[in-house]
């Protein structure tokens, strides 16, 4: 059993009374946690190498567990629960040993469908929302473009009305699930209003419509098992009735979706950050240094104590933001402020935790040639026991049977410890297959996606100014 699997089994989201979670949260999340341990984590390494996980198969299984319908209306297969259940599910998804799959799941549940669930027509909900909740259809969200990432108002993709249809032209980039999606929730310009905030609509578009083409999968720094697409629209004709809610209101619908996305992103991050601390604790406690363990060095203790404190503070901020979102008496601006603060803190802390933990997991002391000598020595023990005189006369002179047996046990323990370290970190903290390195690559995205750090700072500052004037 490696450290990742043992941690996954040991870590429990509800091991003590919780500030916002109750028995029903446990009832929903416990089967999901078991499913992750049994049906996802054993295959993550393979999917990371293949650069794609089987979204259609996995989403159907997650749909059966209710993952995609926690806060969606019961009339379309949802559970119609409050936002705290969404956060609990997202924290549980963080148990997956990569960032790509939780991100892809969040696209399906909290990025492509909230506006549809709240503002979509009955027909749209029946055609797109219901099968997405059950996992029978895979969804993606089309917002980002080559020249419009953080500046959503500057998108160029547009739709021209032609009778009862909308003819779409443009290009979307960095689309998670794009290569496996059955439909896309697409943000585009649909009128010539002078305000870029009032000329946009969200439209449901089937991905098999004529005129839609996909670029080759993007080879990313991290999130390897999640496919990411560039999607081209060339005179794609869709019914105008596929517009979600009111025409021209898409920008505001999308901004509301971003609040869900940001809080979910923070929730997904918590377990990986705790896992990074756990792995580093395990490694440093077993690594000899200056006559004791690496963990016994005060600077190592202080670093891990500080990082753990910051993770706890982030978790408290998330729960406060979640409470504000659920409480209608609270000012919406307060929710936006706290969500932006949590998102900013999460992205920065993800970089800090993974970087510091990699720094503490320096190359282990046992080299390959040392391993060879160790195995060779164990093979020679029977000769030593029989003759007491190996080829090198100065090597273990006059060994008794008892001393040789003790030597054999010590060497076997050394090899077991070596293998344990290697199973934890692939040899050292800088190895590509080190789980900490994967965390570092995957979690780096959280300071960029769903609003980069600089945008979060701008939002926070703007709200602080408004509050100050009051």
N, C-alpha and C positions, 0 to 999 in steps of 0.2 A: 504494500500500500504506500503510495507516495504522499507527500505532504499536502498536495492540493486536494486529493480525495479525502484524506483524514480531516482536513480543515472543513471541507464541504459537509461532512457528516457531523462534525462537532459544532459548527456554527449554527445557532438557532436564532431566528429573528424574534421569537417570542419567549425567550428563556426566563423572563421576569415581567412583572406588571409594566404595561406600556402607557405612555402619555396619550397616544391617540388610537392605538390598536386594541381591539377586544377579541373575544372568542370567535366571532364570525370571520374576522381577518385571518385567524389561524386556520379555520376550517377551509377557507379558500386557498390560502398560500401553502399549506402543508403538502397537499397532493402535487402542487406545482414544483415544490422543492425536491420531492422524491423523483418526479419525472425528470427534472434537470440532472440529478445525480445519476440516474439509470439510463436515460435515453439521449442526453445531449453531451454532457462532459466527456464520456468515453470516446466520442467521435470528433471532438473539437480539433484536435491536432490534425486529423486527416482532412477535415474541411478547410482548415487554414492552409494546408499545402495545396489543396485543389482550388483555392481561391473562390469557393462557393459552398454554401450549405444548401441542403435540399428544402427550399422555402415552402414549396407547395405541400410536401409531405409533412414537414414539421409544423407548419401553420395549421394544418387540419387537426393535428393532434393537440396543439395548444388551444385551438378553437373549442375542442371538446372539453377542455378544462376551464373554459370561460374567460380566458385571458383577454380576448379582444372585445368583450362586451361588458366589462365591469361597470362602467358608468354610462352605458348606452341604454336606450329605452327597451323595456321588456317586449313591446310589440314587435320588435325586430330581432329578438333573440338575446337581448342584453339582460343585465341584472339590475340596472337602474340604481346602483349604489353611489354613495358620495365619494368625493375625490380622495379621501383617506385610503380607500380600497385600491385606487389606482396607484397611489404611492407605495402601498404595501406590496402589491404585485410587482412593481418596478424594483423595489429593494430585493425581492426574491429573485427576480431575473438577473440581478447582479451576481448571483452565485455561479452563473455560467463562466467558464474559464477563458473567456475572451470578451471583447467589447462589441464585436460585430453583430452577433445574434441578438443581444438585448436592444441594440440600436435599430435593427431591422424590425423587430417586434414593436418597438415604440413608434416607428413610422406607421405601421398598420393600425395601431390602437389609438395613438395620441397626436398624430400629425396629419394623416390623410383623411380622418373620419370625424373629428369633433364638429366641424362646421356643417358637414353633411347631416350629422345626427340632430343638430340644433335647428338648422335653417332649411334643410332640403325638403323637397316635395315628397309626398307619399310614394309616388312612382319611383323617384330617385332612390329613396331609402330601400324600397323593395328590390330594386335592380342591383344597387351597389352596396348599400350598408349591410343588409341582412346576410348575404353570402360572405361578406368580409368578416363579420362577427363570428360566423361559424368556421372561418378558415378555409372555406371553399374557393375564395378568390384572394389573390395577393394584391395589395395596394401599394402605390408609391405617391410621393408628393412632388410636384414640379413647381419650384419657386426660383431657385438660383439659376443665373445665367453667367455668361463669360464676363460681362461688364456690370452685373448686378448681383452682388452677394449680400453684403450687409445693407446696401441701399436698395431695398426691395422696390421702392417707388420707381426706380429707373429701369425696370424690366422692359424689354422690347417685344417679346412674343405677343401677338395680337390676334384677335378674331374679328372678322367682318361678317355682319349679318347679311344673309342672302335668303330672303323669304323666311321660312321657319327654321332655317339652319344657321350654323355659325361655321365659317371657314377659317381655319387656324393655320398660321404660319409663324415659325420661329424655332428657337433651339433652347433646350434646358440642359444644364450641366450638373454634375455631382448628384445624380439621382439615385439614392439608396433603394434597392430592390428593383431597379429599372429593368434589368435583364430578365427577371422572373415575374414581373408584375402583370396582372390581368387588366388593371385599369389604373389611371392616374388622376389625382385631384390636381388640376392645373390652374395656376394663377396666370392671367393674361389680361391685356388691355382690350376692352370691348366698346369704348366710346371715346370721343374727343374732348371730354371735359378738361378744362384748363388746369384743374388740380390733379396731380398724379395719384392722389389718395381717393379720388372719386371716379376714376375711369377704368377700374379693374373689376374682374369677376373671377369667381372660382367655378370651374367646370369639370364635370365627371366625363372622362374620355376613355373608352375601351382601347387597350393597347394594340388590338389587332385591326384597327381602322386603316384603310388604305391611305398611304402618305406618311405613315409613321415609320421611321427607320432608327436603328440603334447603332451608335458607335461601338468600337471594341471596348471590352471592360477596362476600366481605368486601374492601373497598377498603383496602389496607394502605399503610403508609409506604414500604415497600420490598418486595422479593421479588415484583415485579409479575407476572411470567410464570407464577407458581405459583398455582393456584386454592386458596382457603382457605374451608372451609365450616363452617356450623353445621348439625348433624345431629340431628333429632328422632326419637325412638323412641316410638311409641304402640302398646302391646300387640303388639309384634313377637314372633312365635313362631318359635323356632329349636330344633332338636334339642339336648337336653342333652349329647349326645355331641360337640357342637362345642366344649365346654370344653377348653382346652389343659391337659394334665397333670392335676394333682389340683385338685379344687374347693377353694376357699379359699386357694390358694397364689398367686393372681394378683398380689398386691402384690409378693411377693418376685421372681417372674418378671420383673415390670416393672422393678424396681430393677436387676436384672442387665442388662436391655436398655439401661437408661440409661447404663451404663458404656461399652458399645459406641458408643452415640449420641454421647457426649461426646468420646471420642477421635476418632471420625470427623469430628465438627464441627471439631475443631482441625486435622485433616489437610486438610480442605477449605479452611480459611482461609489456609493458608500461601501458596499460589500467588497469590491475590488481593492479599495484603499485599505480596508481592514485586513484583507488577505495579504496585501503587500507587507504590512506590519507583521502579521503572523509568520509569513515565510522568512522574513528577515530575523525575527526573534528565534525561530527554530535554527536557522543557520548560525547566527552569532553565538547562541548558547552552546553549540557543539564544536565551534571552531577554536582550537587552541591559540592563545596569544599571551605572551609575556607571563607564562606560568599559570594562567587561568583561562577563562574563555574570552572571546572577543566582546561578548555582552557585558562582562564584568568591568570593562574599561568605561570609566565614568562618562567620557564624551559620547560613547555609543548609547549608554543608558539615557543621557539627556536628550539626544536626538530623537530616539524612539518615543520617549515620554512627551516631548513637544509635539511630534507629529500625531500621536494618539489623541492628545488634547485638542488639536485643531480639527481632527476628524469628528470628535464628539461635538465641538462647537458648530461645525457645519451641519451635523444631523439635527441639532436643536433649531438652527435657523430654518432648515427645511420644514420641520414640524410646525414652526410658527407661521411660515408662509402658507402651509397647507391649511392650518386653522383659519387664517384670514380669508383664504379663497372659499372655504366652506361657509363662513359666517357672513350672511348677506348684510348684516349691520355694519360691517367694516367698509371703509372707503376703498374702492377698487384701486386707487392709486397706491394705497399701502401694500396691496397684494403684488402689484407690478414692481414696486420698489423692493420688497423682500425677495420676490422671485429673481429679480435681476441681481441682487446682492448674493443670493445663494448660488446662482449660475456663475457669477464672477469668481466667488470664493472657491467653488468646486473645480473649475478649470485650472486655477492657479495652484490649488492644493494637490490636484492630480499630478501636475508636473513636479511639484516639490517632493511629494511622497515617493514617487517612483524613482526620481533622480537620486534622492538621499539613500533609498534602499539599495539601489544598484551600487552606489558608492560603498556601502557597508558590506556588500557581497563581493569582495575582491577575490582574485583567483585563489583557489584553495592550495594548501601547501603541498599536497601529494601530487607529484608530477607523473607523467606516463612512465618514465624510466624507473621511478620509485615503485610504481605498481608492478612493473615487470620483475624487479628484484624481490618484491614481497611474495609474488606468486612462485617465483623460482625457489625462494627460501622454504616455503611450505612443502614444495615437492621434494626438497632435500632433507626434510626432517627425519623421515624413516632411515636414511643413510646415516645421519648423525647419531640417531638412537642406536643403530646397530654397531657402528664402528667407533664412535666418539672421535673420529679424526677425518674431517672433510678435506677436500683437496688443498684448501688454504689452512696450514697448520695453526695460524693465529686466529682463525675464525671460530668463535664459540668453543674454546678449548674445554675439554673435560666436562661436557654436558651430561648431567644425569637424566634418567628417564623423566623424573618429576619436573626438572627445569625445562626439558624439551616440551613437555605437555603444556606447561605454563606459557612458554614461548609461542606455541602453536595457537593457544587461545587468544593471546594478545594480538598476534598477527591477524587472526580471523576477525577479531573485533575491529581492528584497524581497517581491514578491507570492507567490512560491513558499513563502518562510518563513512568511508570514502564513497561507497556506492550510494549511501543515503544522500550525501552532499551532491553527488552528480545527478541523482534523480530530482533533487530540489532545483538545481541551478545549471544543469547542463555543463558542469565543469567550472564555471565562474560567472560572476555577475554581469559580464559583458558579452556572453555567448548569445547568439541569435535565438536559440530555442529556450533560453532562460525564461520562465514565466514572468519574472519581473520586467524583462525587456519587452515581452509582448504587452504587458500592462502599460509600459511607458509609451509604446508605439500607438496602442489603441486609445488610451486616455488623453493623448495629446490633442485629439480632435475636439475635446470638450471646451477648449478655449477658443475654438473657431466656429463650430456649427451652432445653430440655433441662436445666433447673435454672438459675435466675437467679444472678447473682453472689453475692447474699446467702446463698442456699442453699449454694453452693459454699464460702463462708467458714465456714458452720456445720459442714459436713461435715469440712472440714480441721481446724477447731478441735477437734471431737469426737475425731477420730483422734489428733491431737497429744496430747490429754489421756490417751488410752488408752496411747499409746506412752510417755508420761512416767511413768505409774504402773508400767509394766514395768521 
